Amino acid sequence: MPQVVLRPGDVVHVGAEASVQFSGDRALTLRIIRLDPRVTYDGWIWLDGYVVGPAGNALQRRRIFVRQDGLRPIRSSRPSAPRNGSRIAGRP
């Protein structure tokens, strides 16, 4: 399975697959604000982000060290392309 490209604004589920410290009721939803560019162990990354509550509000800022393959994307803040092929207003 190809690795998901993560970007600031993405929201991911962080559970036991990402790190044992997030197993069971310690799992969380994280809105990524920064990916640390430092080289780490193969497949592991540092992420800065906000824990997201059920209403979508930011609850707590966290820096976590996780297996990238263990993260499960929930949604992205990136705009999607228009579905009908139309252009975005104000763009040629």
N, CA, C and O atoms as a CHARMM CRD file, in Angstrom:
* protein
*
  368
    1    1 MET  N      0.84900  -1.18600   0.00000 PROA 1      0.00000
    2    1 MET  CA     0.00000   0.00000   0.00000 PROA 1      0.00000
    3    1 MET  C      0.88700   1.23800   0.00000 PROA 1      0.00000
    4    1 MET  O      1.80600   1.32700   0.81400 PROA 1      0.00000
    5    2 PRO  N      0.63200   2.21700  -0.90800 PROA 2      0.00000
    6    2 PRO  CA     1.47100   3.41600  -0.95500 PROA 2      0.00000
    7    2 PRO  C      1.27800   4.28200   0.28600 PROA 2      0.00000
    8    2 PRO  O      0.19500   4.34400   0.86800 PROA 2      0.00000
    9    3 GLN  N      2.35300   4.94100   0.66500 PROA 3      0.00000
   10    3 GLN  CA     2.30600   5.79400   1.84900 PROA 3      0.00000
   11    3 GLN  C      1.54300   7.08000   1.53800 PROA 3      0.00000
   12    3 GLN  O      1.74700   7.69200   0.49000 PROA 3      0.00000
   13    4 VAL  N      0.67000   7.48100   2.44800 PROA 4      0.00000
   14    4 VAL  CA    -0.12100   8.69500   2.28600 PROA 4      0.00000
   15    4 VAL  C      0.78900   9.90300   2.48800 PROA 4      0.00000
   16    4 VAL  O      1.58600   9.93500   3.42600 PROA 4      0.00000
   17    5 VAL  N      0.67000  10.89400   1.61000 PROA 5      0.00000
   18    5 VAL  CA     1.43800  12.12600   1.75500 PROA 5      0.00000
   19    5 VAL  C      0.67500  13.02400   2.72800 PROA 5      0.00000
   20    5 VAL  O     -0.46400  13.41200   2.46800 PROA 5      0.00000
   21    6 LEU  N      1.30400  13.34200   3.82900 PROA 6      0.00000
   22    6 LEU  CA     0.68300  14.18100   4.85300 PROA 6      0.00000
   23    6 LEU  C      1.08400  15.63100   4.65300 PROA 6      0.00000
   24    6 LEU  O      2.20700  15.93100   4.24700 PROA 6      0.00000
   25    7 ARG  N      0.14500  16.53100   4.94500 PROA 7      0.00000
   26    7 ARG  CA     0.39800  17.97300   4.83400 PROA 7      0.00000
   27    7 ARG  C     -0.29300  18.68300   5.98400 PROA 7      0.00000
   28    7 ARG  O     -1.25200  18.16400   6.55400 PROA 7      0.00000
   29    8 PRO  N      0.19700  19.87800   6.32800 PROA 8      0.00000
   30    8 PRO  CA    -0.50500  20.66600   7.34800 PROA 8      0.00000
   31    8 PRO  C     -1.97200  20.84900   6.94800 PROA 8      0.00000
   32    8 PRO  O     -2.28900  21.11100   5.78800 PROA 8      0.00000
   33    9 GLY  N     -2.84800  20.70700   7.92800 PROA 9      0.00000
   34    9 GLY  CA    -4.28700  20.80200   7.68600 PROA 9      0.00000
   35    9 GLY  C     -4.96500  19.45300   7.62100 PROA 9      0.00000
   36    9 GLY  O     -6.17300  19.35600   7.83800 PROA 9      0.00000
   37   10 ASP  N     -4.20300  18.40000   7.32200 PROA 10     0.00000
   38   10 ASP  CA    -4.77900  17.06000   7.28900 PROA 10     0.00000
   39   10 ASP  C     -5.19200  16.64300   8.69400 PROA 10     0.00000
   40   10 ASP  O     -4.58100  17.05900   9.67900 PROA 10     0.00000
   41   11 VAL  N     -6.22700  15.82400   8.78100 PROA 11     0.00000
   42   11 VAL  CA    -6.69700  15.28500  10.05600 PROA 11     0.00000
   43   11 VAL  C     -6.54200  13.77300   9.98700 PROA 11     0.00000
   44   11 VAL  O     -6.98800  13.13800   9.03200 PROA 11     0.00000
   45   12 VAL  N     -5.90300  13.19800  11.01500 PROA 12     0.00000
   46   12 VAL  CA    -5.62400  11.77100  11.03100 PROA 12     0.00000
   47   12 VAL  C     -6.04900  11.13400  12.34900 PROA 12     0.00000
   48   12 VAL  O     -6.05000  11.77700  13.39800 PROA 12     0.00000
   49   13 HSD  N     -6.41000   9.86000  12.26900 PROA 13     0.00000
   50   13 HSD  CA    -6.66000   9.06000  13.46800 PROA 13     0.00000
   51   13 HSD  C     -5.32200   8.45900  13.88400 PROA 13     0.00000
   52   13 HSD  O     -4.62200   7.86500  13.06400 PROA 13     0.00000
   53   14 VAL  N     -4.96700   8.61400  15.15600 PROA 14     0.00000
   54   14 VAL  CA    -3.72000   8.08300  15.69400 PROA 14     0.00000
   55   14 VAL  C     -4.08500   7.01500  16.72100 PROA 14     0.00000
   56   14 VAL  O     -4.58100   7.31900  17.80500 PROA 14     0.00000
   57   15 GLY  N     -3.83100   5.76500  16.36000 PROA 15     0.00000
   58   15 GLY  CA    -4.15500   4.65400  17.24400 PROA 15     0.00000
   59   15 GLY  C     -2.95700   3.75900  17.45600 PROA 15     0.00000
   60   15 GLY  O     -1.81800   4.16400  17.22600 PROA 15     0.00000
   61   16 ALA  N     -3.21600   2.54400  17.89300 PROA 16     0.00000
   62   16 ALA  CA    -2.15300   1.59100  18.21400 PROA 16     0.00000
   63   16 ALA  C     -1.27000   1.26700  17.01300 PROA 16     0.00000
   64   16 ALA  O     -0.09500   0.94400  17.18600 PROA 16     0.00000
   65   17 GLU  N     -1.81700   1.34700  15.79200 PROA 17     0.00000
   66   17 GLU  CA    -1.01700   1.06000  14.59800 PROA 17     0.00000
   67   17 GLU  C      0.08700   2.09500  14.40800 PROA 17     0.00000
   68   17 GLU  O      1.12300   1.79800  13.81400 PROA 17     0.00000
   69   18 ALA  N     -0.13100   3.30000  14.90900 PROA 18     0.00000
   70   18 ALA  CA     0.85800   4.37300  14.79800 PROA 18     0.00000
   71   18 ALA  C      1.89900   4.29300  15.91400 PROA 18     0.00000
   72   18 ALA  O      3.07000   4.60500  15.69800 PROA 18     0.00000
   73   19 SER  N      1.47600   3.87900  17.09200 PROA 19     0.00000
   74   19 SER  CA     2.38200   3.71500  18.23400 PROA 19     0.00000
   75   19 SER  C      1.60300   3.08800  19.37900 PROA 19     0.00000
   76   19 SER  O      0.42900   3.39400  19.59000 PROA 19     0.00000
   77   20 VAL  N      2.26500   2.21300  20.10700 PROA 20     0.00000
   78   20 VAL  CA     1.61300   1.52000  21.21500 PROA 20     0.00000
   79   20 VAL  C      1.07300   2.50100  22.26600 PROA 20     0.00000
   80   20 VAL  O      0.11400   2.18800  22.97100 PROA 20     0.00000
   81   21 GLN  N      1.68600   3.67900  22.36900 PROA 21     0.00000
   82   21 GLN  CA     1.22000   4.64800  23.36500 PROA 21     0.00000
   83   21 GLN  C     -0.17200   5.19600  23.05500 PROA 21     0.00000
   84   21 GLN  O     -0.78900   5.82500  23.91400 PROA 21     0.00000
   85   22 PHE  N     -0.67700   4.96600  21.83700 PROA 22     0.00000
   86   22 PHE  CA    -2.00200   5.46100  21.46200 PROA 22     0.00000
   87   22 PHE  C     -3.01800   4.32900  21.32500 PROA 22     0.00000
   88   22 PHE  O     -3.99800   4.46400  20.59300 PROA 22     0.00000
   89   23 SER  N     -2.79300   3.22200  22.01800 PROA 23     0.00000
   90   23 SER  CA    -3.71000   2.08600  21.93000 PROA 23     0.00000
   91   23 SER  C     -4.94100   2.30100  22.81900 PROA 23     0.00000
   92   23 SER  O     -4.91800   3.07500  23.77600 PROA 23     0.00000
   93   24 GLY  N     -5.99700   1.59700  22.47100 PROA 24     0.00000
   94   24 GLY  CA    -7.22400   1.63100  23.26500 PROA 24     0.00000
   95   24 GLY  C     -7.82500   3.01800  23.39400 PROA 24     0.00000
   96   24 GLY  O     -7.98600   3.73200  22.40400 PROA 24     0.00000
   97   25 ASP  N     -8.16100   3.39600  24.63700 PROA 25     0.00000
   98   25 ASP  CA    -8.80600   4.69400  24.86000 PROA 25     0.00000
   99   25 ASP  C     -7.83000   5.86300  24.78000 PROA 25     0.00000
  100   25 ASP  O     -8.22400   7.01000  24.99300 PROA 25     0.00000
  101   26 ARG  N     -6.56200   5.59000  24.47700 PROA 26     0.00000
  102   26 ARG  CA    -5.57000   6.66300  24.31500 PROA 26     0.00000
  103   26 ARG  C     -5.45400   7.12200  22.86200 PROA 26     0.00000
  104   26 ARG  O     -4.67800   8.02900  22.55900 PROA 26     0.00000
  105   27 ALA  N     -6.21600   6.50400  21.96600 PROA 27     0.00000
  106   27 ALA  CA    -6.22900   6.91400  20.56100 PROA 27     0.00000
  107   27 ALA  C     -6.74600   8.34900  20.47800 PROA 27     0.00000
  108   27 ALA  O     -7.50200   8.79600  21.34000 PROA 27     0.00000
  109   28 LEU  N     -6.33100   9.06400  19.43300 PROA 28     0.00000
  110   28 LEU  CA    -6.76700  10.45200  19.28600 PROA 28     0.00000
  111   28 LEU  C     -6.89500  10.82800  17.82600 PROA 28     0.00000
  112   28 LEU  O     -6.40500  10.13700  16.93300 PROA 28     0.00000
  113   29 THR  N     -7.56100  11.93600  17.61300 PROA 29     0.00000
  114   29 THR  CA    -7.67300  12.54000  16.29100 PROA 29     0.00000
  115   29 THR  C     -6.80300  13.77800  16.31300 PROA 29     0.00000
  116   29 THR  O     -6.91700  14.60500  17.21800 PROA 29     0.00000
  117   30 LEU  N     -5.92100  13.91500  15.31000 PROA 30     0.00000
  118   30 LEU  CA    -4.95200  15.00900  15.28800 PROA 30     0.00000
  119   30 LEU  C     -5.06800  15.80100  14.00000 PROA 30     0.00000
  120   30 LEU  O     -5.07400  15.23100  12.91000 PROA 30     0.00000
  121   31 ARG  N     -5.16100  17.12800  14.12800 PROA 31     0.00000
  122   31 ARG  CA    -5.08200  18.02400  12.96900 PROA 31     0.00000
  123   31 ARG  C     -3.62900  18.45100  12.86400 PROA 31     0.00000
  124   31 ARG  O     -3.10600  19.12100  13.75400 PROA 31     0.00000
  125   32 ILE  N     -2.98000  18.06300  11.77500 PROA 32     0.00000
  126   32 ILE  CA    -1.55000  18.33000  11.60100 PROA 32     0.00000
  127   32 ILE  C     -1.31700  19.80700  11.29800 PROA 32     0.00000
  128   32 ILE  O     -1.97200  20.39600  10.43900 PROA 32     0.00000
  129   33 ILE  N     -0.35800  20.39100  12.03400 PROA 33     0.00000
  130   33 ILE  CA     0.03500  21.76900  11.73100 PROA 33     0.00000
  131   33 ILE  C      1.46900  21.83600  11.20700 PROA 33     0.00000
  132   33 ILE  O      1.85700  22.81700  10.57300 PROA 33     0.00000
  133   34 ARG  N      2.26300  20.77700  11.47700 PROA 34     0.00000
  134   34 ARG  CA     3.64500  20.79300  11.00300 PROA 34     0.00000
  135   34 ARG  C      4.20200  19.37600  11.00400 PROA 34     0.00000
  136   34 ARG  O      3.97800  18.60800  11.94000 PROA 34     0.00000
  137   35 LEU  N      4.92800  19.04100   9.94400 PROA 35     0.00000
  138   35 LEU  CA     5.67700  17.79300   9.87200 PROA 35     0.00000
  139   35 LEU  C      7.13200  18.14600  10.09000 PROA 35     0.00000
  140   35 LEU  O      7.68900  18.95900   9.35300 PROA 35     0.00000
  141   36 ASP  N      7.74800  17.55400  11.08000 PROA 36     0.00000
  142   36 ASP  CA     9.14000  17.83900  11.39200 PROA 36     0.00000
  143   36 ASP  C     10.01800  17.22900  10.30400 PROA 36     0.00000
  144   36 ASP  O      9.91200  16.03200  10.03700 PROA 36     0.00000
  145   37 PRO  N     10.88400  18.02300   9.66800 PROA 37     0.00000
  146   37 PRO  CA    11.69200  17.51800   8.55500 PROA 37     0.00000
  147   37 PRO  C     12.90600  16.68100   8.96900 PROA 37     0.00000
  148   37 PRO  O     13.58300  16.11800   8.10900 PROA 37     0.00000
  149   38 ARG  N     13.18800  16.59200  10.26800 PROA 38     0.00000
  150   38 ARG  CA    14.36800  15.83800  10.69700 PROA 38     0.00000
  151   38 ARG  C     14.26000  14.36500  10.32600 PROA 38     0.00000
  152   38 ARG  O     13.17700  13.78000  10.35600 PROA 38     0.00000
  153   39 VAL  N     15.39300  13.77800   9.97700 PROA 39     0.00000
  154   39 VAL  CA    15.45500  12.36200   9.65100 PROA 39     0.00000
  155   39 VAL  C     15.35600  11.56200  10.94200 PROA 39     0.00000
  156   39 VAL  O     16.03600  11.86400  11.92300 PROA 39     0.00000
  157   40 THR  N     14.49700  10.53000  10.93400 PROA 40     0.00000
  158   40 THR  CA    14.29700   9.67600  12.11000 PROA 40     0.00000
  159   40 THR  C     14.45200   8.22000  11.67500 PROA 40     0.00000
  160   40 THR  O     14.95700   7.93800  10.58900 PROA 40     0.00000
  161   41 TYR  N     14.01800   7.31400  12.52000 PROA 41     0.00000
  162   41 TYR  CA    14.01000   5.90400  12.14800 PROA 41     0.00000
  163   41 TYR  C     13.12300   5.71000  10.93200 PROA 41     0.00000
  164   41 TYR  O     12.13300   6.42200  10.76000 PROA 41     0.00000
  165   42 ASP  N     13.47300   4.75200  10.09000 PROA 42     0.00000
  166   42 ASP  CA    12.74200   4.49800   8.86300 PROA 42     0.00000
  167   42 ASP  C     11.25400   4.25900   9.14500 PROA 42     0.00000
  168   42 ASP  O     10.89300   3.36100   9.90600 PROA 42     0.00000
  169   43 GLY  N     10.39900   5.07600   8.52000 PROA 43     0.00000
  170   43 GLY  CA     8.95300   4.92000   8.66500 PROA 43     0.00000
  171   43 GLY  C      8.33400   5.69500   9.81500 PROA 43     0.00000
  172   43 GLY  O      7.11000   5.72400   9.94700 PROA 43     0.00000
  173   44 TRP  N      9.15300   6.32200  10.64900 PROA 44     0.00000
  174   44 TRP  CA     8.66300   7.08600  11.79600 PROA 44     0.00000
  175   44 TRP  C      8.80500   8.58000  11.52600 PROA 44     0.00000
  176   44 TRP  O      9.75200   9.01200  10.86800 PROA 44     0.00000
  177   45 ILE  N      7.85400   9.36800  12.04000 PROA 45     0.00000
  178   45 ILE  CA     7.88400  10.82200  11.84200 PROA 45     0.00000
  179   45 ILE  C      7.44800  11.54500  13.11800 PROA 45     0.00000
  180   45 ILE  O      6.72400  11.00100  13.95200 PROA 45     0.00000
  181   46 TRP  N      7.90700  12.76900  13.23700 PROA 46     0.00000
  182   46 TRP  CA     7.42800  13.68100  14.28700 PROA 46     0.00000
  183   46 TRP  C      6.35400  14.55900  13.67200 PROA 46     0.00000
  184   46 TRP  O      6.53800  15.09900  12.58200 PROA 46     0.00000
  185   47 LEU  N      5.23400  14.70300  14.36600 PROA 47     0.00000
  186   47 LEU  CA     4.14600  15.57400  13.92600 PROA 47     0.00000
  187   47 LEU  C      3.80100  16.56400  15.02900 PROA 47     0.00000
  188   47 LEU  O      3.76900  16.20300  16.20500 PROA 47     0.00000
  189   48 ASP  N      3.54700  17.79800  14.65400 PROA 48     0.00000
  190   48 ASP  CA     2.97700  18.79400  15.55600 PROA 48     0.00000
  191   48 ASP  C      1.53100  18.97500  15.12900 PROA 48     0.00000
  192   48 ASP  O      1.22600  19.02100  13.93700 PROA 48     0.00000
  193   49 GLY  N      0.64600  19.07800  16.10500 PROA 49     0.00000
  194   49 GLY  CA    -0.74200  19.25800  15.74900 PROA 49     0.00000
  195   49 GLY  C     -1.62000  19.52100  16.95100 PROA 49     0.00000
  196   49 GLY  O     -1.14600  19.66700  18.07800 PROA 49     0.00000
  197   50 TYR  N     -2.90100  19.57800  16.68200 PROA 50     0.00000
  198   50 TYR  CA    -3.89600  19.79000  17.72600 PROA 50     0.00000
  199   50 TYR  C     -4.78700  18.56600  17.82200 PROA 50     0.00000
  200   50 TYR  O     -5.27800  18.06300  16.81200 PROA 50     0.00000
  201   51 VAL  N     -4.99300  18.09100  19.03800 PROA 51     0.00000
  202   51 VAL  CA    -5.97100  17.03900  19.27500 PROA 51     0.00000
  203   51 VAL  C     -7.33500  17.65300  18.99700 PROA 51     0.00000
  204   51 VAL  O     -7.65800  18.72900  19.50100 PROA 51     0.00000
  205   52 VAL  N     -8.13000  16.96000  18.19000 PROA 52     0.00000
  206   52 VAL  CA    -9.43500  17.46400  17.77100 PROA 52     0.00000
  207   52 VAL  C    -10.53000  16.75200  18.56700 PROA 52     0.00000
  208   52 VAL  O    -10.53900  15.52600  18.67700 PROA 52     0.00000
  209   53 GLY  N    -11.44200  17.53600  19.11200 PROA 53     0.00000
  210   53 GLY  CA   -12.56300  16.99400  19.86600 PROA 53     0.00000
  211   53 GLY  C    -13.69300  16.57000  18.96300 PROA 53     0.00000
  212   53 GLY  O    -13.62800  16.77400  17.75100 PROA 53     0.00000
  213   54 PRO  N    -14.74700  15.97100  19.54000 PROA 54     0.00000
  214   54 PRO  CA   -15.88800  15.49500  18.75300 PROA 54     0.00000
  215   54 PRO  C    -16.57200  16.58400  17.92800 PROA 54     0.00000
  216   54 PRO  O    -17.13200  16.30000  16.87000 PROA 54     0.00000
  217   55 ALA  N    -16.52800  17.81500  18.40300 PROA 55     0.00000
  218   55 ALA  CA   -17.15900  18.92100  17.67800 PROA 55     0.00000
  219   55 ALA  C    -16.22200  19.54100  16.64200 PROA 55     0.00000
  220   55 ALA  O    -16.58800  20.50100  15.96400 PROA 55     0.00000
  221   56 GLY  N    -15.00300  18.98600  16.52200 PROA 56     0.00000
  222   56 GLY  CA   -14.03800  19.51200  15.55700 PROA 56     0.00000
  223   56 GLY  C    -13.17600  20.63300  16.10000 PROA 56     0.00000
  224   56 GLY  O    -12.39700  21.23500  15.36200 PROA 56     0.00000
  225   57 ASN  N    -13.31100  20.91400  17.38800 PROA 57     0.00000
  226   57 ASN  CA   -12.53100  22.00200  17.97900 PROA 57     0.00000
  227   57 ASN  C    -11.17800  21.48700  18.48000 PROA 57     0.00000
  228   57 ASN  O    -11.04600  20.32500  18.86400 PROA 57     0.00000
  229   58 ALA  N    -10.18000  22.36900  18.46800 PROA 58     0.00000
  230   58 ALA  CA    -8.84800  22.02100  18.94900 PROA 58     0.00000
  231   58 ALA  C     -8.85600  21.99500  20.47600 PROA 58     0.00000
  232   58 ALA  O     -9.26100  22.95900  21.12500 PROA 58     0.00000
  233   59 LEU  N     -8.39800  20.86900  21.03900 PROA 59     0.00000
  234   59 LEU  CA    -8.41700  20.70900  22.48800 PROA 59     0.00000
  235   59 LEU  C     -7.04900  20.91400  23.13100 PROA 59     0.00000
  236   59 LEU  O     -6.93900  21.51900  24.19700 PROA 59     0.00000
  237   60 GLN  N     -6.00700  20.40300  22.47200 PROA 60     0.00000
  238   60 GLN  CA    -4.67900  20.43400  23.07500 PROA 60     0.00000
  239   60 GLN  C     -3.63300  20.33200  21.97300 PROA 60     0.00000
  240   60 GLN  O     -3.78300  19.54300  21.04000 PROA 60     0.00000
  241   61 ARG  N     -2.56500  21.13500  22.08200 PROA 61     0.00000
  242   61 ARG  CA    -1.46700  21.02800  21.13000 PROA 61     0.00000
  243   61 ARG  C     -0.55200  19.89300  21.57300 PROA 61     0.00000
  244   61 ARG  O     -0.25300  19.74800  22.75800 PROA 61     0.00000
  245   62 ARG  N     -0.10800  19.08300  20.59700 PROA 62     0.00000
  246   62 ARG  CA     0.75200  17.93300  20.89600 PROA 62     0.00000
  247   62 ARG  C      1.85600  17.81000  19.86500 PROA 62     0.00000
  248   62 ARG  O      1.68800  18.22100  18.71600 PROA 62     0.00000
  249   63 ARG  N      2.96600  17.25400  20.26300 PROA 63     0.00000
  250   63 ARG  CA     4.03100  16.81800  19.35600 PROA 63     0.00000
  251   63 ARG  C      4.15500  15.31900  19.59200 PROA 63     0.00000
  252   63 ARG  O      4.39800  14.87900  20.71500 PROA 63     0.00000
  253   64 ILE  N      3.98400  14.53300  18.52000 PROA 64     0.00000
  254   64 ILE  CA     3.99100  13.07700  18.67400 PROA 64     0.00000
  255   64 ILE  C      4.97900  12.43900  17.69800 PROA 64     0.00000
  256   64 ILE  O      5.27100  12.99400  16.63800 PROA 64     0.00000
  257   65 PHE  N      5.48700  11.26700  18.07300 PROA 65     0.00000
  258   65 PHE  CA     6.41200  10.47700  17.27400 PROA 65     0.00000
  259   65 PHE  C      5.69600   9.17900  16.93200 PROA 65     0.00000
  260   65 PHE  O      5.40100   8.37800  17.81800 PROA 65     0.00000
  261   66 VAL  N      5.41200   8.96700  15.63800 PROA 66     0.00000
  262   66 VAL  CA     4.55200   7.85700  15.23000 PROA 66     0.00000
  263   66 VAL  C      5.03700   7.19600  13.94300 PROA 66     0.00000
  264   66 VAL  O      5.83200   7.76000  13.19000 PROA 66     0.00000
  265   67 ARG  N      4.53200   5.98400  13.71500 PROA 67     0.00000
  266   67 ARG  CA     4.75400   5.29900  12.44100 PROA 67     0.00000
  267   67 ARG  C      3.79800   5.89700  11.41700 PROA 67     0.00000
  268   67 ARG  O      2.58400   5.89200  11.61800 PROA 67     0.00000
  269   68 GLN  N      4.33800   6.40600  10.33500 PROA 68     0.00000
  270   68 GLN  CA     3.49100   7.04400   9.32800 PROA 68     0.00000
  271   68 GLN  C      2.48500   6.06900   8.73300 PROA 68     0.00000
  272   68 GLN  O      1.34300   6.45000   8.47700 PROA 68     0.00000
  273   69 ASP  N      2.88300   4.81800   8.50700 PROA 69     0.00000
  274   69 ASP  CA     1.95800   3.82800   7.93800 PROA 69     0.00000
  275   69 ASP  C      0.79200   3.51500   8.86900 PROA 69     0.00000
  276   69 ASP  O     -0.22900   2.99300   8.42300 PROA 69     0.00000
  277   70 GLY  N      0.93000   3.82600  10.15600 PROA 70     0.00000
  278   70 GLY  CA    -0.12600   3.54000  11.11500 PROA 70     0.00000
  279   70 GLY  C     -1.17500   4.62500  11.22900 PROA 70     0.00000
  280   70 GLY  O     -2.19400   4.42700  11.88900 PROA 70     0.00000
  281   71 LEU  N     -0.94900   5.76700  10.60100 PROA 71     0.00000
  282   71 LEU  CA    -1.90800   6.87300  10.64500 PROA 71     0.00000
  283   71 LEU  C     -3.03800   6.62000   9.65700 PROA 71     0.00000
  284   71 LEU  O     -2.80700   6.12100   8.55600 PROA 71     0.00000
  285   72 ARG  N     -4.24900   6.96200  10.04700 PROA 72     0.00000
  286   72 ARG  CA    -5.42000   6.78200   9.18200 PROA 72     0.00000
  287   72 ARG  C     -6.02100   8.14100   8.86200 PROA 72     0.00000
  288   72 ARG  O     -6.60400   8.77900   9.73800 PROA 72     0.00000
  289   73 PRO  N     -5.88800   8.60000   7.60400 PROA 73     0.00000
  290   73 PRO  CA    -6.44500   9.90400   7.22600 PROA 73     0.00000
  291   73 PRO  C     -7.95500   9.95300   7.44100 PROA 73     0.00000
  292   73 PRO  O     -8.67500   9.00100   7.13800 PROA 73     0.00000
  293   74 ILE  N     -8.41400  11.08000   7.96900 PROA 74     0.00000
  294   74 ILE  CA    -9.85000  11.28700   8.17200 PROA 74     0.00000
  295   74 ILE  C    -10.37600  12.27200   7.14300 PROA 74     0.00000
  296   74 ILE  O    -11.38900  12.02500   6.48900 PROA 74     0.00000
  297   75 ARG  N     -9.68100  13.38200   7.01000 PROA 75     0.00000
  298   75 ARG  CA   -10.05500  14.36300   5.98700 PROA 75     0.00000
  299   75 ARG  C     -8.88400  15.30400   5.77100 PROA 75     0.00000
  300   75 ARG  O     -7.92100  15.30700   6.53700 PROA 75     0.00000
  301   76 SER  N     -8.98100  16.09700   4.72700 PROA 76     0.00000
  302   76 SER  CA    -7.91800  17.02100   4.36700 PROA 76     0.00000
  303   76 SER  C     -8.48100  18.42500   4.27700 PROA 76     0.00000
  304   76 SER  O     -9.64800  18.61600   3.93300 PROA 76     0.00000
  305   77 SER  N     -7.65400  19.39600   4.58500 PROA 77     0.00000
  306   77 SER  CA    -8.08500  20.78800   4.44400 PROA 77     0.00000
  307   77 SER  C     -7.79000  21.30400   3.04500 PROA 77     0.00000
  308   77 SER  O     -8.14800  22.43300   2.70800 PROA 77     0.00000
  309   78 ARG  N     -7.13800  20.47900   2.22600 PROA 78     0.00000
  310   78 ARG  CA    -6.80500  20.90900   0.87200 PROA 78     0.00000
  311   78 ARG  C     -8.06500  20.96300   0.02800 PROA 78     0.00000
  312   78 ARG  O     -8.89600  20.05600   0.09400 PROA 78     0.00000
  313   79 PRO  N     -8.21500  22.01000  -0.76200 PROA 79     0.00000
  314   79 PRO  CA    -9.40100  22.08800  -1.61900 PROA 79     0.00000
  315   79 PRO  C     -9.33500  21.03200  -2.70800 PROA 79     0.00000
  316   79 PRO  O     -8.26200  20.72200  -3.22600 PROA 79     0.00000
  317   80 SER  N    -10.47700  20.49200  -3.04400 PROA 80     0.00000
  318   80 SER  CA   -10.51500  19.50300  -4.12400 PROA 80     0.00000
  319   80 SER  C    -10.77800  20.22300  -5.43900 PROA 80     0.00000
  320   80 SER  O    -11.27000  21.35100  -5.46200 PROA 80     0.00000
  321   81 ALA  N    -10.44500  19.55700  -6.51300 PROA 81     0.00000
  322   81 ALA  CA   -10.67000  20.12900  -7.83800 PROA 81     0.00000
  323   81 ALA  C    -12.16600  20.16600  -8.12700 PROA 81     0.00000
  324   81 ALA  O    -12.91200  19.31500  -7.64200 PROA 81     0.00000
  325   82 PRO  N    -12.61200  21.14700  -8.91400 PROA 82     0.00000
  326   82 PRO  CA   -14.03000  21.18300  -9.28300 PROA 82     0.00000
  327   82 PRO  C    -14.41600  19.89600  -9.99700 PROA 82     0.00000
  328   82 PRO  O    -13.66300  19.41700 -10.84400 PROA 82     0.00000
  329   83 ARG  N    -15.57900  19.32400  -9.67000 PROA 83     0.00000
  330   83 ARG  CA   -15.99500  18.03900 -10.22100 PROA 83     0.00000
  331   83 ARG  C    -16.53000  18.16100 -11.64100 PROA 83     0.00000
  332   83 ARG  O    -16.44300  17.21200 -12.42100 PROA 83     0.00000
  333   84 ASN  N    -17.08000  19.31900 -11.98000 PROA 84     0.00000
  334   84 ASN  CA   -17.68700  19.45900 -13.30100 PROA 84     0.00000
  335   84 ASN  C    -16.73400  20.03200 -14.33400 PROA 84     0.00000
  336   84 ASN  O    -17.15000  20.34300 -15.45000 PROA 84     0.00000
  337   85 GLY  N    -15.46200  20.17600 -13.98200 PROA 85     0.00000
  338   85 GLY  CA   -14.47700  20.69600 -14.92000 PROA 85     0.00000
  339   85 GLY  C    -14.48100  22.20100 -15.03900 PROA 85     0.00000
  340   85 GLY  O    -13.69700  22.75900 -15.80600 PROA 85     0.00000
  341   86 SER  N    -15.35000  22.87400 -14.29600 PROA 86     0.00000
  342   86 SER  CA   -15.39200  24.33000 -14.37100 PROA 86     0.00000
  343   86 SER  C    -14.18000  24.92200 -13.66900 PROA 86     0.00000
  344   86 SER  O    -13.53800  24.26800 -12.84700 PROA 86     0.00000
  345   87 ARG  N    -13.88700  26.13600 -13.99800 PROA 87     0.00000
  346   87 ARG  CA   -12.75200  26.82800 -13.38500 PROA 87     0.00000
  347   87 ARG  C    -13.18500  27.51000 -12.09700 PROA 87     0.00000
  348   87 ARG  O    -14.35400  27.84600 -11.90700 PROA 87     0.00000
  349   88 ILE  N    -12.22300  27.70100 -11.23500 PROA 88     0.00000
  350   88 ILE  CA   -12.48500  28.40800  -9.98400 PROA 88     0.00000
  351   88 ILE  C    -12.63900  29.88500 -10.29600 PROA 88     0.00000
  352   88 ILE  O    -11.86100  30.43900 -11.07300 PROA 88     0.00000
  353   89 ALA  N    -13.63700  30.53200  -9.69700 PROA 89     0.00000
  354   89 ALA  CA   -13.92100  31.94500  -9.96300 PROA 89     0.00000
  355   89 ALA  C    -12.67300  32.79000  -9.76700 PROA 89     0.00000
  356   89 ALA  O    -11.94600  32.62600  -8.78700 PROA 89     0.00000
  357   90 GLY  N    -12.43000  33.69700 -10.71200 PROA 90     0.00000
  358   90 GLY  CA   -11.29700  34.60300 -10.60000 PROA 90     0.00000
  359   90 GLY  C    -10.00200  34.05300 -11.17000 PROA 90     0.00000
  360   90 GLY  O     -8.98600  34.74800 -11.16300 PROA 90     0.00000
  361   91 ARG  N    -10.01200  32.80800 -11.67000 PROA 91     0.00000
  362   91 ARG  CA    -8.82500  32.20600 -12.25700 PROA 91     0.00000
  363   91 ARG  C     -9.07000  31.98300 -13.74000 PROA 91     0.00000
  364   91 ARG  O    -10.16100  31.57100 -14.13400 PROA 91     0.00000
  365   92 PRO  N     -8.06600  32.25100 -14.56500 PROA 92     0.00000
  366   92 PRO  CA    -8.22700  32.05300 -16.01700 PROA 92     0.00000
  367   92 PRO  C     -8.33100  30.60000 -16.38700 PROA 92     0.00000
  368   92 PRO  O     -8.46900  30.27100 -17.56500 PROA 92     0.00000
